[in-house]
Amino acid sequence: MLDRLAGTLDFQAQALVLRSERQRLIASNIANADTPGYVARELDFATALRQAASRLAPDGTAGNRLATGSATAFATGAATALAATQAGHLAGAGSTGGAAPLTYAVAAQTNLDRNSVDMDRERASFADNTVKYEATLRFINGQVRTMLSAITGQ
Amino acid sequence: MGMMSIFNVSGSAASAQSQRLNVVASNLANADTVAGPDGQAYKARQVTFQTQLVGELANDPTAAGVRVSTVSEDNTPGRRVHDPKNPAADAEGYVTYSNVNPVEEMVNMISASRSYQNNIEVMNTAKSLLLKTLQMGQSG
């Protein structure tokens, strides 16, 4: 019963986690606007959310485990793990196979230092993501308020 | 927590940009320095940035901060001006000034300050989002 109450929030919780991932990714791009050779990344939000939602069990029991994951955690399920054959090899979290929804941004203009951050685009994405994060927060607050009014019964 | 490392990301970038601003200030301050007795005038310096992963998870590409990897010196020869009356003039009457290009430095300064502002704005936005997240589920 209790998990059914919380289960309705799981989808929005997923979306909120992904929004915060994307926010951090865009912040990283903005931070590295002057770093030579940096390649801007972008999170394919639709794909990421679809992947996250498909992992939610119909009764919502798997939601808690997913809600604490990060964007890199999505690759660990079906993706191939990188074999560490030497002592210096790093565990390939975040770059395993094609399951990670991180893509590379295509540079709008070429740059002498091979940096592909387009500041205009990043600022726009940042503002867009901020608004959508707040929207998700409001959806959650609305659902909580709905549930509370159902509990109080007035 | 995802959003918390935005402060690490943007903070490291702001720190790197302020170091760049610092180097620009040194260059501008030394724009008119002449060579000392060793014949070596001040050389313009420039910082180079490098990505530094600051996430809690190793290899997390979504938390990419910045650090200054090197401060390199510009080795082009300094400006030489014929001024035999100057006490710093060499045997041929030439005074060697530093190789700082003030126009270049001013452009660099504007670029650094804009990048710094961008990062501060990112931090402000992240802060207000986090504060709103803290109030999640509270009626009001």
Boltz contact constraints between the chains, C-beta under 6 A:
constraints:
  - contact:
      token1: [A, 20]
      token2: [B, 2]
      max_distance: 6.0
  - contact:
      token1: [A, 20]
      token2: [B, 3]
      max_distance: 6.0
  - contact:
      token1: [A, 21]
      token2: [B, 2]
      max_distance: 6.0
  - contact:
      token1: [A, 21]
      token2: [B, 62]
      max_distance: 6.0
  - contact:
      token1: [A, 24]
      token2: [B, 2]
      max_distance: 6.0
  - contact:
      token1: [A, 24]
      token2: [B, 6]
      max_distance: 6.0
  - contact:
      token1: [A, 24]
      token2: [B, 62]
      max_distance: 6.0
  - contact:
      token1: [A, 24]
      token2: [B, 63]
      max_distance: 6.0
  - contact:
      token1: [A, 25]
      token2: [B, 62]
      max_distance: 6.0
  - contact:
      token1: [A, 27]
      token2: [B, 6]
      max_distance: 6.0
  - contact:
      token1: [A, 27]
      token2: [B, 9]
      max_distance: 6.0
  - contact:
      token1: [A, 27]
      token2: [B, 10]
      max_distance: 6.0
  - contact:
      token1: [A, 27]
      token2: [B, 122]
      max_distance: 6.0
  - contact:
      token1: [A, 28]
      token2: [B, 9]
      max_distance: 6.0
  - contact:
      token1: [A, 28]
      token2: [B, 64]
      max_distance: 6.0
  - contact:
      token1: [A, 30]
      token2: [B, 118]
      max_distance: 6.0
  - contact:
      token1: [A, 30]
      token2: [B, 122]
      max_distance: 6.0
  - contact:
      token1: [A, 31]
      token2: [B, 9]
      max_distance: 6.0
  - contact:
      token1: [A, 31]
      token2: [B, 10]
      max_distance: 6.0
  - contact:
      token1: [A, 31]
      token2: [B, 13]
      max_distance: 6.0
  - contact:
      token1: [A, 31]
      token2: [B, 66]
      max_distance: 6.0
  - contact:
      token1: [A, 32]
      token2: [B, 51]
      max_distance: 6.0
  - contact:
      token1: [A, 32]
      token2: [B, 64]
      max_distance: 6.0
  - contact:
      token1: [A, 32]
      token2: [B, 66]
      max_distance: 6.0
  - contact:
      token1: [A, 33]
      token2: [B, 115]
      max_distance: 6.0
  - contact:
      token1: [A, 34]
      token2: [B, 49]
      max_distance: 6.0
  - contact:
      token1: [A, 34]
      token2: [B, 115]
      max_distance: 6.0
  - contact:
      token1: [A, 35]
      token2: [B, 49]
      max_distance: 6.0
  - contact:
      token1: [A, 35]
      token2: [B, 51]
      max_distance: 6.0
  - contact:
      token1: [A, 35]
      token2: [B, 66]
      max_distance: 6.0
  - contact:
      token1: [A, 38]
      token2: [B, 51]
      max_distance: 6.0
  - contact:
      token1: [A, 41]
      token2: [B, 61]
      max_distance: 6.0
  - contact:
      token1: [A, 71]
      token2: [B, 62]
      max_distance: 6.0
  - contact:
      token1: [A, 72]
      token2: [B, 57]
      max_distance: 6.0
  - contact:
      token1: [A, 72]
      token2: [B, 60]
      max_distance: 6.0
  - contact:
      token1: [A, 90]
      token2: [B, 59]
      max_distance: 6.0
  - contact:
      token1: [A, 93]
      token2: [B, 59]
      max_distance: 6.0
  - contact:
      token1: [A, 94]
      token2: [B, 59]
      max_distance: 6.0
  - contact:
      token1: [A, 94]
      token2: [B, 60]
      max_distance: 6.0
  - contact:
      token1: [A, 94]
      token2: [B, 61]
      max_distance: 6.0
  - contact:
      token1: [A, 130]
      token2: [B, 125]
      max_distance: 6.0
  - contact:
      token1: [A, 133]
      token2: [B, 129]
      max_distance: 6.0
  - contact:
      token1: [A, 137]
      token2: [B, 132]
      max_distance: 6.0
  - contact:
      token1: [A, 140]
      token2: [B, 136]
      max_distance: 6.0
  - contact:
      token1: [A, 144]
      token2: [B, 137]
      max_distance: 6.0
